[in-house]
């Protein structure tokens, strides 16, 4: 078999490997929604990294009665899946109390993420899907990163990664993320906008299978600055960045008034909207499709998705947590892995 064909076959096989699901905040709803995702039968093959005995107790106490099967490695997930939710043991989570975050579990949560990434890099799993973490709990234990996205970029050797929120209705990319609103104008630069757009374009091609991605840019100020009368950043920073991208042959539009670029007719004209700050991007997608929205980290050498919601500590242990966003994250992870494998074959 030619070397190229062999490599393509290897990538195709890796794309069908199981998905690794991290525990997230053990005091939250991560285990419950994993149990529900497995029992619903709509999710692709995955296993949960957690404490199997703990997960069994959660299943029993929440009245779910979903069976749990302990596995010794990703290669056992397929066979174990017929009998119950496959769970790969992670030490340090057994004492976690639902609804009561405890920084003593932070090392185990962090190690689970590190192990999942190592499995993805090795090809043992097709993708990493992360349950939501409780950032302040990790920070109490000395976790130095603002969140998942930055930690994963560090594990990838410092790769420039970008947050995308995606659903069947809309894809959005916040160019600045977890920053106070007053800092956004000083953080926005032409280089940042251009680099984020290039990463977004590449992801739309390789991860979503779009041959000629169309990008729309929201303005920073009301009415995209209205000719400079409501702020100058749109004309002085965003427009020149778009001009650079257009000169590179990219299909780009903007800066556009953010208040009129998310209705159905406007969304039909682009494949992803690049927004200048966190809420400008997340409010429209969560309004349009809260349970179908998926957090995708683009720009990484491995696939990572996550449900687009928090730890829901108030729902932990009640049996009322909604698993739809996790199922969407699992399905999107599988699809992205397949698109990447197809892109390599071309």
Short mmCIF file of the C-alpha atoms (twelve columns), coordinates in Angstrom:
data_MODEL
# 
_entry.id   MODEL 
# 
loop_
_atom_site.group_PDB 
_atom_site.id 
_atom_site.type_symbol 
_atom_site.label_atom_id 
_atom_site.label_alt_id 
_atom_site.label_comp_id 
_atom_site.label_asym_id 
_atom_site.label_seq_id 
_atom_site.Cartn_x 
_atom_site.Cartn_y 
_atom_site.Cartn_z 
_atom_site.pdbx_PDB_model_num 
ATOM 1   C CA . UNK A 1   0.000   0.000  0.000  1 
ATOM 2   C CA . UNK A 2   1.434   3.447  -0.897 1 
ATOM 3   C CA . UNK A 3   2.532   5.562  2.055  1 
ATOM 4   C CA . UNK A 4   -0.146  8.179  1.363  1 
ATOM 5   C CA . UNK A 5   -2.897  5.577  1.226  1 
ATOM 6   C CA . UNK A 6   -1.634  3.988  4.438  1 
ATOM 7   C CA . UNK A 7   -1.675  7.333  6.226  1 
ATOM 8   C CA . UNK A 8   -5.186  8.081  4.998  1 
ATOM 9   C CA . UNK A 9   -6.396  4.691  6.239  1 
ATOM 10  C CA . UNK A 10  -4.785  5.330  9.615  1 
ATOM 11  C CA . UNK A 11  -6.502  8.728  9.923  1 
ATOM 12  C CA . UNK A 12  -9.841  7.233  8.923  1 
ATOM 13  C CA . UNK A 13  -9.486  4.545  11.593 1 
ATOM 14  C CA . UNK A 14  -8.549  7.128  14.224 1 
ATOM 15  C CA . UNK A 15  -11.633 9.165  13.389 1 
ATOM 16  C CA . UNK A 16  -13.812 6.185  14.384 1 
ATOM 17  C CA . UNK A 17  -12.030 5.530  17.698 1 
ATOM 18  C CA . UNK A 18  -14.091 6.200  20.848 1 
ATOM 19  C CA . UNK A 19  -14.461 9.711  22.229 1 
ATOM 20  C CA . UNK A 20  -12.986 10.548 25.645 1 
ATOM 21  C CA . UNK A 21  -15.339 12.496 27.927 1 
ATOM 22  C CA . UNK A 22  -13.728 14.225 30.914 1 
ATOM 23  C CA . UNK A 23  -15.542 14.464 34.270 1 
ATOM 24  C CA . UNK A 24  -15.604 18.247 34.518 1 
ATOM 25  C CA . UNK A 25  -16.551 19.547 37.963 1 
ATOM 26  C CA . UNK A 26  -17.372 16.358 39.916 1 
ATOM 27  C CA . UNK A 27  -19.836 18.251 42.115 1 
ATOM 28  C CA . UNK A 28  -21.813 19.211 39.011 1 
ATOM 29  C CA . UNK A 29  -23.974 17.394 36.482 1 
ATOM 30  C CA . UNK A 30  -21.214 15.929 34.298 1 
ATOM 31  C CA . UNK A 31  -21.712 12.309 35.333 1 
ATOM 32  C CA . UNK A 32  -25.500 12.575 35.175 1 
ATOM 33  C CA . UNK A 33  -25.610 13.965 31.658 1 
ATOM 34  C CA . UNK A 34  -23.059 11.346 30.561 1 
ATOM 35  C CA . UNK A 35  -25.342 8.613  31.896 1 
ATOM 36  C CA . UNK A 36  -28.329 10.130 30.119 1 
ATOM 37  C CA . UNK A 37  -26.381 10.604 26.879 1 
ATOM 38  C CA . UNK A 38  -25.443 6.924  26.884 1 
ATOM 39  C CA . UNK A 39  -28.939 5.699  27.739 1 
ATOM 40  C CA . UNK A 40  -30.576 7.871  25.073 1 
ATOM 41  C CA . UNK A 41  -28.802 5.959  22.316 1 
ATOM 42  C CA . UNK A 42  -28.219 9.069  20.159 1 
ATOM 43  C CA . UNK A 43  -24.562 9.670  21.015 1 
ATOM 44  C CA . UNK A 44  -21.592 8.124  19.192 1 
ATOM 45  C CA . UNK A 45  -19.297 5.712  21.051 1 
ATOM 46  C CA . UNK A 46  -17.705 7.416  24.041 1 
ATOM 47  C CA . UNK A 47  -16.383 6.636  27.495 1 
ATOM 48  C CA . UNK A 48  -16.348 8.753  30.641 1 
ATOM 49  C CA . UNK A 49  -13.188 9.367  32.656 1 
ATOM 50  C CA . UNK A 50  -14.387 9.267  36.271 1 
ATOM 51  C CA . UNK A 51  -14.707 6.986  39.282 1 
ATOM 52  C CA . UNK A 52  -16.954 4.055  38.223 1 
ATOM 53  C CA . UNK A 53  -18.294 3.478  41.755 1 
ATOM 54  C CA . UNK A 54  -19.167 7.157  42.106 1 
ATOM 55  C CA . UNK A 55  -20.910 7.198  38.728 1 
ATOM 56  C CA . UNK A 56  -22.884 4.091  39.691 1 
ATOM 57  C CA . UNK A 57  -24.042 5.789  42.912 1 
ATOM 58  C CA . UNK A 58  -25.123 8.873  40.983 1 
ATOM 59  C CA . UNK A 59  -27.063 6.707  38.546 1 
ATOM 60  C CA . UNK A 60  -28.801 4.888  41.384 1 
ATOM 61  C CA . UNK A 61  -29.507 7.890  43.610 1 
ATOM 62  C CA . UNK A 62  -30.857 10.020 40.748 1 
ATOM 63  C CA . UNK A 63  -33.232 7.232  39.782 1 
ATOM 64  C CA . UNK A 64  -31.611 6.738  36.387 1 
ATOM 65  C CA . UNK A 65  -30.582 3.102  36.869 1 
ATOM 66  C CA . UNK A 66  -28.173 3.299  33.933 1 
ATOM 67  C CA . UNK A 67  -25.592 0.484  34.091 1 
ATOM 68  C CA . UNK A 68  -21.911 1.369  34.407 1 
ATOM 69  C CA . UNK A 69  -19.057 -0.732 33.022 1 
ATOM 70  C CA . UNK A 70  -15.465 -0.124 34.110 1 
ATOM 71  C CA . UNK A 71  -12.835 -0.283 31.370 1 
ATOM 72  C CA . UNK A 72  -9.062  -0.435 31.533 1 
ATOM 73  C CA . UNK A 73  -8.390  1.588  28.392 1 
ATOM 74  C CA . UNK A 74  -10.021 3.196  25.343 1 
ATOM 75  C CA . UNK A 75  -9.679  0.004  23.304 1 
ATOM 76  C CA . UNK A 76  -12.200 -1.697 25.629 1 
ATOM 77  C CA . UNK A 77  -14.927 0.916  25.199 1 
ATOM 78  C CA . UNK A 78  -16.576 -0.686 22.180 1 
ATOM 79  C CA . UNK A 79  -17.141 -4.061 23.800 1 
ATOM 80  C CA . UNK A 80  -18.130 -2.563 27.162 1 
ATOM 81  C CA . UNK A 81  -20.624 -0.186 25.556 1 
ATOM 82  C CA . UNK A 82  -23.093 -3.016 25.002 1 
ATOM 83  C CA . UNK A 83  -23.450 -3.528 28.749 1 
ATOM 84  C CA . UNK A 84  -23.379 0.004  30.125 1 
ATOM 85  C CA . UNK A 85  -21.713 3.391  30.101 1 
ATOM 86  C CA . UNK A 86  -17.966 2.700  29.787 1 
ATOM 87  C CA . UNK A 87  -16.022 4.458  32.562 1 
ATOM 88  C CA . UNK A 88  -12.237 4.701  32.736 1 
ATOM 89  C CA . UNK A 89  -11.199 4.996  36.372 1 
ATOM 90  C CA . UNK A 90  -9.794  8.328  37.532 1 
ATOM 91  C CA . UNK A 91  -8.425  8.380  41.070 1 
ATOM 92  C CA . UNK A 92  -9.260  11.256 43.389 1 
ATOM 93  C CA . UNK A 93  -12.948 11.778 42.616 1 
ATOM 94  C CA . UNK A 94  -14.632 9.227  44.888 1 
ATOM 95  C CA . UNK A 95  -15.199 11.664 47.758 1 
ATOM 96  C CA . UNK A 96  -16.732 14.443 45.637 1 
ATOM 97  C CA . UNK A 97  -20.065 15.704 46.980 1 
ATOM 98  C CA . UNK A 98  -22.732 16.726 44.490 1 
ATOM 99  C CA . UNK A 99  -23.521 20.427 44.645 1 
ATOM 100 C CA . UNK A 100 -20.493 21.145 46.871 1 
ATOM 101 C CA . UNK A 101 -17.312 21.919 44.905 1 
ATOM 102 C CA . UNK A 102 -14.096 21.083 46.720 1 
ATOM 103 C CA . UNK A 103 -10.628 22.146 45.624 1 
ATOM 104 C CA . UNK A 104 -9.197  18.815 46.761 1 
ATOM 105 C CA . UNK A 105 -10.667 17.208 43.635 1 
ATOM 106 C CA . UNK A 106 -8.950  19.723 41.334 1 
ATOM 107 C CA . UNK A 107 -5.787  17.632 40.717 1 
ATOM 108 C CA . UNK A 108 -7.914  14.708 39.529 1 
ATOM 109 C CA . UNK A 109 -10.004 16.950 37.258 1 
ATOM 110 C CA . UNK A 110 -6.852  18.423 35.720 1 
ATOM 111 C CA . UNK A 111 -5.214  15.012 35.279 1 
ATOM 112 C CA . UNK A 112 -8.327  13.680 33.536 1 
ATOM 113 C CA . UNK A 113 -8.049  16.473 30.963 1 
ATOM 114 C CA . UNK A 114 -4.335  15.830 30.516 1 
ATOM 115 C CA . UNK A 115 -4.936  12.096 30.062 1 
ATOM 116 C CA . UNK A 116 -7.720  12.676 27.536 1 
ATOM 117 C CA . UNK A 117 -5.487  14.976 25.489 1 
ATOM 118 C CA . UNK A 118 -2.640  12.436 25.589 1 
ATOM 119 C CA . UNK A 119 -5.023  9.768  24.284 1 
ATOM 120 C CA . UNK A 120 -6.179  12.084 21.499 1 
ATOM 121 C CA . UNK A 121 -2.618  12.926 20.473 1 
ATOM 122 C CA . UNK A 122 -1.699  9.236  20.401 1 
ATOM 123 C CA . UNK A 123 -4.744  8.361  18.307 1 
ATOM 124 C CA . UNK A 124 -6.304  6.140  20.978 1 
ATOM 125 C CA . UNK A 125 -9.398  8.375  20.924 1 
ATOM 126 C CA . UNK A 126 -10.893 10.380 18.077 1 
ATOM 127 C CA . UNK A 127 -11.578 13.488 20.149 1 
ATOM 128 C CA . UNK A 128 -11.739 15.025 23.593 1 
ATOM 129 C CA . UNK A 129 -15.144 16.121 24.875 1 
ATOM 130 C CA . UNK A 130 -15.010 18.056 28.127 1 
ATOM 131 C CA . UNK A 131 -17.702 18.328 30.737 1 
ATOM 132 C CA . UNK A 132 -17.917 21.853 32.239 1 
ATOM 133 C CA . UNK A 133 -15.387 22.765 34.929 1 
ATOM 134 C CA . UNK A 134 -15.820 25.029 37.953 1 
ATOM 135 C CA . UNK A 135 -13.044 27.512 37.226 1 
ATOM 136 C CA . UNK A 136 -12.903 29.144 40.644 1 
ATOM 137 C CA . UNK A 137 -12.465 25.743 42.312 1 
ATOM 138 C CA . UNK A 138 -9.519  24.925 40.057 1 
ATOM 139 C CA . UNK A 139 -8.038  28.362 40.661 1 
ATOM 140 C CA . UNK A 140 -8.193  27.761 44.426 1 
ATOM 141 C CA . UNK A 141 -5.926  24.766 43.811 1 
ATOM 142 C CA . UNK A 142 -3.438  26.857 41.832 1 
ATOM 143 C CA . UNK A 143 -4.704  26.204 38.299 1 
ATOM 144 C CA . UNK A 144 -3.014  29.014 36.317 1 
ATOM 145 C CA . UNK A 145 -5.260  29.132 33.249 1 
ATOM 146 C CA . UNK A 146 -8.428  31.228 32.737 1 
ATOM 147 C CA . UNK A 147 -10.310 28.166 31.476 1 
ATOM 148 C CA . UNK A 148 -10.393 25.057 29.340 1 
ATOM 149 C CA . UNK A 149 -9.445  26.777 26.078 1 
ATOM 150 C CA . UNK A 150 -6.211  28.235 27.385 1 
ATOM 151 C CA . UNK A 151 -5.254  25.009 29.216 1 
ATOM 152 C CA . UNK A 152 -5.781  22.918 26.088 1 
ATOM 153 C CA . UNK A 153 -3.676  25.344 24.060 1 
ATOM 154 C CA . UNK A 154 -0.890  24.933 26.614 1 
ATOM 155 C CA . UNK A 155 -1.160  21.142 26.411 1 
ATOM 156 C CA . UNK A 156 -0.883  21.489 22.636 1 
ATOM 157 C CA . UNK A 157 2.494   23.197 23.001 1 
ATOM 158 C CA . UNK A 158 1.210   26.762 23.033 1 
ATOM 159 C CA . UNK A 159 -0.861  26.510 19.863 1 
ATOM 160 C CA . UNK A 160 -2.972  29.598 19.156 1 
ATOM 161 C CA . UNK A 161 -6.470  28.313 19.777 1 
ATOM 162 C CA . UNK A 162 -9.811  30.001 19.267 1 
ATOM 163 C CA . UNK A 163 -13.218 29.492 20.849 1 
ATOM 164 C CA . UNK A 164 -16.076 28.771 18.475 1 
ATOM 165 C CA . UNK A 165 -19.681 28.213 19.492 1 
ATOM 166 C CA . UNK A 166 -21.495 26.175 16.872 1 
ATOM 167 C CA . UNK A 167 -24.972 24.821 16.243 1 
ATOM 168 C CA . UNK A 168 -27.096 24.029 13.220 1 
ATOM 169 C CA . UNK A 169 -28.417 27.611 13.388 1 
ATOM 170 C CA . UNK A 170 -25.239 29.637 13.791 1 
ATOM 171 C CA . UNK A 171 -21.466 29.586 14.304 1 
ATOM 172 C CA . UNK A 172 -19.853 32.419 16.251 1 
ATOM 173 C CA . UNK A 173 -16.285 33.225 17.276 1 
ATOM 174 C CA . UNK A 174 -15.568 35.794 20.020 1 
ATOM 175 C CA . UNK A 175 -12.271 37.499 19.175 1 
ATOM 176 C CA . UNK A 176 -11.800 38.521 22.808 1 
ATOM 177 C CA . UNK A 177 -13.192 36.072 25.328 1 
ATOM 178 C CA . UNK A 178 -13.234 36.310 29.132 1 
ATOM 179 C CA . UNK A 179 -12.278 39.964 29.412 1 
ATOM 180 C CA . UNK A 180 -13.922 42.906 31.166 1 
ATOM 181 C CA . UNK A 181 -15.872 44.924 28.632 1 
ATOM 182 C CA . UNK A 182 -13.838 48.066 29.357 1 
ATOM 183 C CA . UNK A 183 -10.665 46.285 28.196 1 
ATOM 184 C CA . UNK A 184 -12.000 45.064 24.851 1 
ATOM 185 C CA . UNK A 185 -11.154 48.177 22.754 1 
ATOM 186 C CA . UNK A 186 -7.512  48.125 23.851 1 
ATOM 187 C CA . UNK A 187 -7.201  44.360 23.274 1 
ATOM 188 C CA . UNK A 188 -8.599  44.430 19.741 1 
ATOM 189 C CA . UNK A 189 -5.809  44.759 17.168 1 
ATOM 190 C CA . UNK A 190 -5.611  44.229 13.441 1 
ATOM 191 C CA . UNK A 191 -3.238  41.326 13.954 1 
ATOM 192 C CA . UNK A 192 -5.536  39.624 16.454 1 
ATOM 193 C CA . UNK A 193 -8.535  39.953 14.138 1 
ATOM 194 C CA . UNK A 194 -6.593  38.711 11.112 1 
ATOM 195 C CA . UNK A 195 -5.088  35.741 12.958 1 
ATOM 196 C CA . UNK A 196 -8.445  34.724 14.447 1 
ATOM 197 C CA . UNK A 197 -10.070 34.927 11.022 1 
ATOM 198 C CA . UNK A 198 -7.417  32.732 9.424  1 
ATOM 199 C CA . UNK A 199 -7.823  30.072 12.128 1 
ATOM 200 C CA . UNK A 200 -11.602 30.243 11.697 1 
ATOM 201 C CA . UNK A 201 -11.341 29.866 7.923  1 
ATOM 202 C CA . UNK A 202 -9.068  26.831 8.259  1 
ATOM 203 C CA . UNK A 203 -11.395 25.217 10.797 1 
ATOM 204 C CA . UNK A 204 -14.444 25.758 8.596  1 
ATOM 205 C CA . UNK A 205 -12.582 24.007 5.785  1 
ATOM 206 C CA . UNK A 206 -10.964 21.150 7.679  1 
ATOM 207 C CA . UNK A 207 -13.402 20.622 10.561 1 
ATOM 208 C CA . UNK A 208 -16.721 21.455 8.912  1 
ATOM 209 C CA . UNK A 209 -16.032 20.573 5.279  1 
ATOM 210 C CA . UNK A 210 -16.738 24.015 3.758  1 
ATOM 211 C CA . UNK A 211 -14.750 24.693 0.587  1 
ATOM 212 C CA . UNK A 212 -15.132 28.481 0.515  1 
ATOM 213 C CA . UNK A 213 -16.053 29.761 4.005  1 
ATOM 214 C CA . UNK A 214 -17.791 33.122 4.300  1 
ATOM 215 C CA . UNK A 215 -16.984 35.227 7.360  1 
ATOM 216 C CA . UNK A 216 -18.989 38.155 8.706  1 
ATOM 217 C CA . UNK A 217 -17.511 40.586 11.225 1 
ATOM 218 C CA . UNK A 218 -19.566 42.385 13.826 1 
ATOM 219 C CA . UNK A 219 -18.725 45.975 14.585 1 
ATOM 220 C CA . UNK A 220 -17.575 46.872 18.060 1 
ATOM 221 C CA . UNK A 221 -19.735 49.961 18.509 1 
ATOM 222 C CA . UNK A 222 -23.458 50.525 17.919 1 
ATOM 223 C CA . UNK A 223 -24.214 50.789 14.184 1 
ATOM 224 C CA . UNK A 224 -20.582 49.677 13.561 1 
ATOM 225 C CA . UNK A 225 -19.433 53.147 14.607 1 
ATOM 226 C CA . UNK A 226 -21.753 55.020 12.239 1 
ATOM 227 C CA . UNK A 227 -18.941 56.642 10.294 1 
ATOM 228 C CA . UNK A 228 -16.912 57.443 13.392 1 
ATOM 229 C CA . UNK A 229 -19.644 59.304 15.238 1 
ATOM 230 C CA . UNK A 230 -20.083 56.411 17.731 1 
ATOM 231 C CA . UNK A 231 -16.486 55.324 18.184 1 
ATOM 232 C CA . UNK A 232 -13.537 54.987 15.829 1 
ATOM 233 C CA . UNK A 233 -12.442 51.359 16.374 1 
ATOM 234 C CA . UNK A 234 -14.631 49.999 13.568 1 
ATOM 235 C CA . UNK A 235 -13.002 52.218 10.953 1 
ATOM 236 C CA . UNK A 236 -9.485  52.265 12.393 1 
ATOM 237 C CA . UNK A 237 -9.004  48.666 13.530 1 
ATOM 238 C CA . UNK A 238 -11.684 46.284 12.240 1 
ATOM 239 C CA . UNK A 239 -12.086 47.601 8.675  1 
ATOM 240 C CA . UNK A 240 -8.319  47.516 7.906  1 
ATOM 241 C CA . UNK A 241 -8.136  43.937 9.185  1 
ATOM 242 C CA . UNK A 242 -10.991 42.961 6.893  1 
ATOM 243 C CA . UNK A 243 -9.229  44.682 3.995  1 
ATOM 244 C CA . UNK A 244 -6.128  42.553 4.651  1 
ATOM 245 C CA . UNK A 245 -8.184  39.371 4.675  1 
ATOM 246 C CA . UNK A 246 -10.016 40.327 1.492  1 
ATOM 247 C CA . UNK A 247 -6.664  40.924 -0.212 1 
ATOM 248 C CA . UNK A 248 -5.747  37.339 0.711  1 
ATOM 249 C CA . UNK A 249 -8.795  36.094 -1.174 1 
ATOM 250 C CA . UNK A 250 -11.005 35.404 1.821  1 
ATOM 251 C CA . UNK A 251 -14.765 35.903 1.567  1 
ATOM 252 C CA . UNK A 252 -15.390 38.495 4.261  1 
ATOM 253 C CA . UNK A 253 -17.960 41.127 5.080  1 
ATOM 254 C CA . UNK A 254 -18.119 43.882 7.665  1 
ATOM 255 C CA . UNK A 255 -17.866 45.497 10.043 1 
ATOM 256 C CA . UNK A 256 -21.616 45.031 10.352 1 
ATOM 257 C CA . UNK A 257 -24.022 46.447 12.941 1 
ATOM 258 C CA . UNK A 258 -24.300 43.634 15.465 1 
ATOM 259 C CA . UNK A 259 -27.973 44.306 16.113 1 
ATOM 260 C CA . UNK A 260 -28.980 43.287 12.594 1 
ATOM 261 C CA . UNK A 261 -26.661 40.430 11.620 1 
ATOM 262 C CA . UNK A 262 -28.250 37.509 13.449 1 
ATOM 263 C CA . UNK A 263 -31.742 37.281 11.987 1 
ATOM 264 C CA . UNK A 264 -32.431 34.414 9.583  1 
ATOM 265 C CA . UNK A 265 -31.888 36.319 6.311  1 
ATOM 266 C CA . UNK A 266 -28.590 37.757 7.553  1 
ATOM 267 C CA . UNK A 267 -27.318 34.384 8.805  1 
ATOM 268 C CA . UNK A 268 -27.857 32.885 5.366  1 
ATOM 269 C CA . UNK A 269 -25.108 35.145 4.003  1 
ATOM 270 C CA . UNK A 270 -22.219 33.801 6.100  1 
ATOM 271 C CA . UNK A 271 -20.842 30.588 7.616  1 
ATOM 272 C CA . UNK A 272 -19.429 32.100 10.797 1 
ATOM 273 C CA . UNK A 273 -19.765 35.417 12.577 1 
ATOM 274 C CA . UNK A 274 -16.668 36.872 14.203 1 
ATOM 275 C CA . UNK A 275 -17.621 39.026 17.152 1 
ATOM 276 C CA . UNK A 276 -15.549 41.489 19.132 1 
ATOM 277 C CA . UNK A 277 -16.385 40.328 22.656 1 
ATOM 278 C CA . UNK A 278 -17.823 37.405 24.579 1 
ATOM 279 C CA . UNK A 279 -21.499 38.293 24.984 1 
ATOM 280 C CA . UNK A 280 -21.796 39.747 21.495 1 
ATOM 281 C CA . UNK A 281 -21.141 36.207 20.241 1 
ATOM 282 C CA . UNK A 282 -22.779 34.054 22.898 1 
ATOM 283 C CA . UNK A 283 -26.087 35.847 23.363 1 
ATOM 284 C CA . UNK A 284 -27.351 35.204 19.811 1 
ATOM 285 C CA . UNK A 285 -26.357 31.530 19.662 1 
ATOM 286 C CA . UNK A 286 -27.717 30.752 23.108 1 
ATOM 287 C CA . UNK A 287 -30.940 32.527 22.235 1 
ATOM 288 C CA . UNK A 288 -31.312 30.665 18.955 1 
ATOM 289 C CA . UNK A 289 -30.279 27.201 20.113 1 
ATOM 290 C CA . UNK A 290 -29.348 26.925 23.782 1 
ATOM 291 C CA . UNK A 291 -29.327 23.125 24.001 1 
ATOM 292 C CA . UNK A 292 -27.853 22.552 20.560 1 
ATOM 293 C CA . UNK A 293 -24.902 24.907 21.000 1 
ATOM 294 C CA . UNK A 294 -21.447 23.351 21.255 1 
ATOM 295 C CA . UNK A 295 -18.187 24.913 22.399 1 
ATOM 296 C CA . UNK A 296 -15.459 23.940 19.901 1 
ATOM 297 C CA . UNK A 297 -11.802 24.808 20.390 1 
ATOM 298 C CA . UNK A 298 -10.420 25.388 16.903 1 
ATOM 299 C CA . UNK A 299 -6.751  25.654 15.990 1 
ATOM 300 C CA . UNK A 300 -5.679  22.659 18.090 1 
ATOM 301 C CA . UNK A 301 -3.939  19.567 16.649 1 
ATOM 302 C CA . UNK A 302 -6.668  17.422 18.236 1 
ATOM 303 C CA . UNK A 303 -10.469 17.706 18.296 1 
ATOM 304 C CA . UNK A 304 -12.113 19.198 21.382 1 
ATOM 305 C CA . UNK A 305 -15.761 20.034 21.993 1 
ATOM 306 C CA . UNK A 306 -17.833 20.745 25.100 1 
ATOM 307 C CA . UNK A 307 -21.453 21.371 26.045 1 
ATOM 308 C CA . UNK A 308 -22.195 25.072 25.963 1 
ATOM 309 C CA . UNK A 309 -23.433 25.355 29.546 1 
ATOM 310 C CA . UNK A 310 -22.030 25.396 33.050 1 
ATOM 311 C CA . UNK A 311 -21.711 22.917 35.898 1 
ATOM 312 C CA . UNK A 312 -25.339 23.364 37.081 1 
ATOM 313 C CA . UNK A 313 -24.512 22.722 40.734 1 
ATOM 314 C CA . UNK A 314 -28.123 23.382 41.719 1 
ATOM 315 C CA . UNK A 315 -29.288 20.447 39.570 1 
ATOM 316 C CA . UNK A 316 -26.591 17.969 40.578 1 
ATOM 317 C CA . UNK A 317 -28.106 14.768 41.933 1 
ATOM 318 C CA . UNK A 318 -31.703 15.673 41.097 1 
ATOM 319 C CA . UNK A 319 -31.979 13.661 37.900 1 
ATOM 320 C CA . UNK A 320 -33.250 16.796 36.125 1 
ATOM 321 C CA . UNK A 321 -30.106 17.826 34.196 1 
ATOM 322 C CA . UNK A 322 -30.538 18.124 30.427 1 
ATOM 323 C CA . UNK A 323 -28.089 16.075 28.357 1 
ATOM 324 C CA . UNK A 324 -28.959 17.547 24.940 1 
ATOM 325 C CA . UNK A 325 -25.940 19.867 24.708 1 
ATOM 326 C CA . UNK A 326 -23.590 17.024 25.664 1 
ATOM 327 C CA . UNK A 327 -25.098 14.791 22.977 1 
ATOM 328 C CA . UNK A 328 -24.645 17.629 20.487 1 
ATOM 329 C CA . UNK A 329 -21.001 18.023 21.609 1 
ATOM 330 C CA . UNK A 330 -20.337 14.300 21.221 1 
ATOM 331 C CA . UNK A 331 -21.933 14.181 17.767 1 
ATOM 332 C CA . UNK A 332 -20.051 17.283 16.616 1 
ATOM 333 C CA . UNK A 333 -16.755 15.861 17.882 1 
ATOM 334 C CA . UNK A 334 -17.293 12.711 15.826 1 
ATOM 335 C CA . UNK A 335 -18.219 14.726 12.735 1 
ATOM 336 C CA . UNK A 336 -15.187 17.011 13.056 1 
ATOM 337 C CA . UNK A 337 -12.887 13.998 13.448 1 
ATOM 338 C CA . UNK A 338 -14.334 12.549 10.241 1 
ATOM 339 C CA . UNK A 339 -13.989 15.849 8.378  1 
ATOM 340 C CA . UNK A 340 -10.342 16.128 9.422  1 
ATOM 341 C CA . UNK A 341 -9.679  12.603 8.227  1 
ATOM 342 C CA . UNK A 342 -11.364 13.371 4.895  1 
ATOM 343 C CA . UNK A 343 -9.354  16.591 4.533  1 
ATOM 344 C CA . UNK A 344 -6.111  14.638 4.940  1 
ATOM 345 C CA . UNK A 345 -7.186  12.172 2.235  1 
ATOM 346 C CA . UNK A 346 -7.762  14.963 -0.301 1 
# 
